[in-house]
Amino acid sequence: MHNGVLLITVSKYQQQQRNKPPTLGSLRLKEVESITPPKVKEQLNSNNLTPRELFTKQHRDLVKEDAVSLFSSTTSLLVFLGLLTSRYAENDFLESLPKKLVIGLSAMFISLATMIAAFCAALFLMLHSRSWIVTSIILLASVPVALYIWLQFLLFVLIFKSTYGPDIFDRIIKPWL
């Protein structure tokens, strides 16, 4: 049987749209589905999959990366909003605020890493035949992210050590005399 008329139509449509700005594959799939007869949408390929099921199966990794990126960026945003709306009592500066800052920075680093991974995967899917363009775009897009991580990582390490490391009363000291 065939591999899915709808997916073949999508790939041909993508080849025709090379000169236009790239959009997500799912938007292209929806656009092609809107002009495809319902009977063709429900046809099964040799693996008993509809075109939509095949599309979803082929793009599962991108969905996972997007989900992790969305979850970690939302967590980071909520933690930093919690920092802004904190009451700023003395005990908060010793315990609560540093812990929230460590969690927020950790979530921010995870969010940035997964965002770059999802961006790279989307570029490879859209421009797989032009690898030199993909590589140069990824390198250019990674520069500000790497710079931000490099600048914030020292802050993260210092806060982590001061929050979870030994404090001044836990140190073993030599007697003065």
Secondary structure, DSSP 8 states (H G I E B T S, - for coil): --S-HHHHHHHHHHHHTTTS----HHHHHHHHHHHS-HHHHT---TTS--HHHHHHHHTHHHHHHHHHHHHHHHHHHHHHHHHHT----HHIIIIIHHHHHHHHHHHHHHHHHHHHHHHHHHHHHHSTT-HHHHHHHHHHHHHHHHHHHHHHHHHHHHHHHHHHS--TTSS------
